[in-house]
Amino acid sequence: MKRICIAAVALCFIGTAFAADSWVEIKENMSKIQFPVRPKDSAIPGGKQFVVEREGGSVAMIFAYSNLAPGFNVDNPADVDAMFARISDALTKSLPGSKIIASKDSKHLGKFPMREVDLEVPLLGVYRTRLTVTSRHLYQVTILGPKDYLAKDEAKKFMGSFQLDK
């Protein structure tokens, strides 16, 4: 009987360890991303959004995509920069008291324009968003929470898990 109880306790710990590391992969709209738990999804204009709350609601992980307007030219750096600037401006206006503390441009897969923006948001922490644009879609991977949470492995894994189908 004692051995059965020890084995049951050991299985509980093993099960917890596996559950803590079992991420949920979402494949949507020629992309994929991983969340630490199953996200809630909802329709947004021209696309879809997935959200997970962590740390008692003080952290939000968000993945969203939407269709671009017909005629948008992803190969025109001025068009891409103007779109990224409009989005950054809209973010600061929608998050009262926020200010951009970092902004960095790069390319996803060496091909698709990408901008990462960090905003400092009073009472909420840091709003980090990574915008990626293709010829037809805008993808946004966001995490909002205390600055120290953004340095954690879970936050880094979420932000780094976004991939486009080649």
Number of C-alpha atoms within 10 A of each C-alpha: 6 7 8 9 10 11 12 12 12 12 12 12 12 12 11 12 11 11 12 11 11 13 16 13 16 16 14 12 15 10 14 15 20 21 24 19 17 14 19 11 14 11 12 11 9 11 16 17 19 18 18 18 17 12 10 7 9 14 21 16 22 22 26 20 24 19 17 17 11 8 8 15 15 18 13 9 11 11 13 20 16 11 15 21 13 11 14 22 13 11 18 16 12 10 15 10 12 20 19 17 13 11 14 10 15 13 12 17 12 8 11 15 20 24 21 19 22 21 22 22 20 12 11 15 19 25 25 24 23 21 22 24 24 20 15 14 19 17 23 20 23 22 25 24 24 18 14 10 18 19 10 10 10 14 20 13 15 20 22 13 13 22 14 17 9 6
